[in-house]
Amino acid sequence: MAQAAFARHAGLARTYLGSLERGQANPTLGTVMTYLEAVDVQPWDLMRAMAPETAALKAQHAGESPRPKPKRGATYNELFGAAVLHGRQRLGLSQEQFSLRSGVSRAHLSVLENGVGNPTYTVMLRIIAALEEQPWSFFRAIPLHPKSQQTLHDRTAQARAREAQRSERARAAVAAGLPFPGARPPATQPRRAAAPRRPRAT
């Protein structure tokens, strides 16, 4: 799928999508999940591809208490906040202590744990590191919404249908000699002056 078509499909600006693909943006949790919904990839699969699981990491998390099951109907921000709260309580740290450890202000941390904030990617990584977790392990608490997965193929089909309609309208306009968006005006050449007639010989 072309970048412009994918940007429309995902609901992202094409310029911003380009900066994401070049690694020049610092997306929020909402933007990350929007992108993952569009490509139909669970967040932990993406994170595992970026940092593969090792035997040492498996052993590190083997004795941890199981995470609470994601709350049905919860937003991504609420799921993120619940995961942060669970991890902080697992470490036995107060918000103030965890704030000093992560470098995230206590006020911001409180907002995030209440499921209201929309943290940036760098803030998420700082919090996950302070929780002594790996990103792929942490994001198991934030699965894609079932509704978004059910409608993914519908959105893809709609995007392709719109592209086909635009292409068909463009072809019809060209065939009829009509202008259409994106068309270049026909090149015009200046008329040549008529050569003077030679007088007839008498």
N, C-alpha and C positions, 0 to 999 in steps of 0.2 A: 504494500500500500504506500502510495506517495506520501511525503511528509505533510503536505497541505491537507490531503484527505484524512490522514490519521489525526491531525490536529483538530479538524472539525468533528471527527468521530469521538475523540477524547474530551472535547470541550475545552481545549487549551489553545492559547494564541500560538501561531506558527513560530513567531520569533522566540517566544519563551520555550517552546518545545525544542527549537534548535539549540538554545543555550543549555537546556537540560542534557541533550545528547552529547554536547561538547564538554560537559562537566563544569560549566561556568555558572550554574545557578545553585541556590541554596533553598530547595523546595520545602514547603511545609508538609506536615503529616497529611493534610487533606489533599494536596497536590500529588504526593507520592501514591496515595491510595487511588486517586482518580486515574493516574497513569497505569497502575497495576490492574485496575478494573478493565481498562481499555485493551490491555494485552492479555488479560485473563491469566495472570500469574499471581500465585499467593506470595505475600511478602517474605515469608521465611525461605521460600525457594530462591527468590532473588538474592537474599542476604547470604544463603548458603553457597550460592554460585560465586559470590564475591569473596567469601571467607569460608572455605570448606571445613566441615567438621572433622576433628581429629580424635584419636583414641583418648588423649589426655583430657580433651574437653568433655567427651562422653563420661569419663570417670569423675570429672569435676562436678557434673550435674546429676550424677546417678543417685546421690543421696538426698537431693533436694525434695522439699515438700511439693506435692502436685499443685499446679496453679488452679485457681477457681475457674470453672467453666465460663466462657464468655456469656454475658447477659444478653438474652434474646432481644433484638430490637435496639441494642445500644449503638450509639454512634462510634465512629472510629476514635474520636477524641475521648469518649467515655471509656472505651476499651483500653486505650493507652494509659489514661489516668489510673484505672484499676490495676493495670500491670505494674505501674510505678509504685503505687501504694503497697501492693503485695510484696514487691521486691524490697522496698525500704523496711517494711515490718519484718521481713525475713532476716534482714541484717540487724534488726533491733536498734535502728537509728531513729532519732527524732527528726522532724522536718528541718530544724536548725542544724543539726549535725550533718544531715545529708546535703543540705544546702552548701555547707562549707566543703564537703567532700566532692561535690559535683561542679561547683562553681556557678550553680543556678540559684538565683535569689529565692529566699523563702516565700516571698509573695507570689512569684512566678510558679514555683513548685506547688504551692497550695492551689493555684488556679488550674494547673495541669492535673493534679490528683482528683480534682472535682469534675474533671471531664469537660472543662469549659475552654481551655486554651488550645491553640493550634501550633505546636512547636515546630521550629525549623529542623532540618536534617542534622545540622551540627549540634543543636541543643539535644536532640534525641540521642545522638551518639555519645555525648558527654554523660547523659543520665544513664544510659545502658552500661557504659564503662564503669561508672560509679556503683552500679548495682552488681558489678563483677559478673556480667553476663556477656554472651555473644549476641550480636544483632539477630541472627537467625533463630536463636533460642527465645529471645525476648518477643519477637514478632509472632511467635506461635499463639500469643494471646490476642492477636488482632487479625483474624481471618477476614477475607473478603465477604461482604454481605451476600447471603444466598440470593437475594432479590437482584443484586447487581449482576451476578453470574447468570441468572435466568434471562435477564434482558440483554445480556451482552450480544448474543447472536442476533437478536432483533435489531439492536442499534447498528450492528455491522451490516445487516441486510439493508436497513434504511439508508445508511451512508452510501452503500454501493448503488442503490436504486437512484439516489439523488445525483450521483456522479453520472450514471447512465442517462438520466434525463437531461442533464446539462450538455452532455456530449451529443445527444440526439438533437436537441434544440440548436446547437452550434452547427451541426451538419446540415440541418434543414435551412438554417439561415444562409449558409454558404451556397447551398444549392439554389436558393431563391435570390441570391445576390443582395441580401439584406445585411446591415451591420449587426454585430452581436458583441457582447462584452469581451474585451481582450483582442478583438480583431484589429488588425492594422488597416488604416485607410489605403485604398489603392494608390499606387504611385502615379502621379500625373506628370506628363512631359510637356514642356512649353511648345506651343505651336510654332512651326517654322513660317517665316514670312514668305508670301508668294513671290516667286521670281518674276521680275518685270518681263512683260511680253516684248519680243523683238518686233520691230515694225516690218511689215511685209515688203518685200522688194517689188518695185513697180517696173 
